[in-house]
Amino acid sequence: MKIQKTPASRFEWLNDYPFRANYSAVDEELQMHYVDEGEGPVVLLLHGEPSWSYLYRKMIPILVTEGFRVVAPDLIGFGKSDKPVDRQAYSFERHVAWLKNLVTNLELYEINLFCQDWGGLAGLRLAAENEKLFSSIVASNTFVPRSGVRANDAFLKWRHFSQTAPEFNAGSVLQMGTVSRLSKEIMAAYDAPFPDDSYMAGARIFPKLVPFDGDDEANALPACDATWRVLEKWGKPFLTLFGDSDPIMRGADTFFQSKVPGAKGQPHQIIQEAGHFIQEEKGDELAHLLVNFLKRWKK
C-alpha cells in the first residue's frame, strides 16, 4: 500500500491548535493521529469529510476544563493521519475497523460519542457494533443510510462535485458548508493536510462510499441496516444538535428522535445560523450544550 504522510511543517504555523500530537497503529501499515487531552469521562469527537480534528479546536478546551478526557482522532486519509494514495484502499468497513482499533489500543470505555458528517456514519456503526463500550451519543449533522432511503438532490450534487471537480480544496469545501465567512487562515488550516491532490484520495472517495438503495457499490447497506436495528433499541441517552442551514442533513434529526428510544425527552436543539460544519461556526455553543447534556444525566 502506497502511503503519503503530510509533512509536520504543514501544521507548525497553526496558532489556534496547541494540542500535542499522538499516533496509534490501526493496522500493520497505517498510523492514526489523535488528540488526547484532559482527564475524566471520555468524550470521543469524530469529524467528517474533508475536515480533521482542527474542526474541534474550540470545543476541546471547554470540555477539558469541565472535567472530561477528550479524544479527537483524524480519520485515516485526513489531518495528520496516514493517507493511502489508492482510492480503493478506503471503504466504509475499513473506516469503522480503523476506529475500532484506535478505541481498543487506547482501552477506551464508557465512551460519550459526539459525531458529525462521516464521523456519524462510521461512529454510529462503531457504537452499534460495540454497544457495551458507549454510554451516550450526540449526533450532529449526520445520518446513517438504511434500506428504502434514497439520496436527496443536495447530496447527489455534492457527490458529483467531489468526483468531477478539477480542484478539490478542503478549505473551499468548508466554506461551502458554513454560513459565516471563513478567514484565509482558517481555510488554509483545512487545506494543510493536503499538499497536493495525491494526498486527497480519502477525501475524494468518501462521498462515493455512502450507500443508498439502488446505489450501494460496496454492499454496505446490510451493515447500516444492522446499525439501525441496534439504534431502534438504544435506550442510552441520545441527543441531536443540528444546524438550521444544512440542506443535506435537514430532517435527519427528527428521524433519529422518532426511531431511537434514548432520544425521548432529551434537550434536542436546532442551532441557529449554523451550516453543515457546525463545530467551526458554533463550537463554543456546542461544547456547552454537550457538557450540560452529559452532566444532566450523570447526576
Secondary structure, 3 states (H helix, E strand, C coil): CCEECCCHHHCCCCCCCCCCCEEEECCCCCEEEEEEECCCCEEEEECCCCCCHHHHCCHHHHHHHCCCEEEEECCCCCCCCCEECCHHHCCHHHHHHHHHHHHHHCCCCCEEEEEECHHHHHHHHHHHHCHHHEEEEEEECCCCCCCCCCCCHHHHHHHHHHHHCCCCCHHHHHHHCCCCCCCHHHHHHHHCCCCCHHHCHHHHHHHHHCCECCECCCCCHHHHHHHHHHHCCCCCCEEEEEECCCCCCCCHHHHHHHHCHHHCCCCCEEECCCCCCHHHHHHHHHHHHHHHHHHHHHC
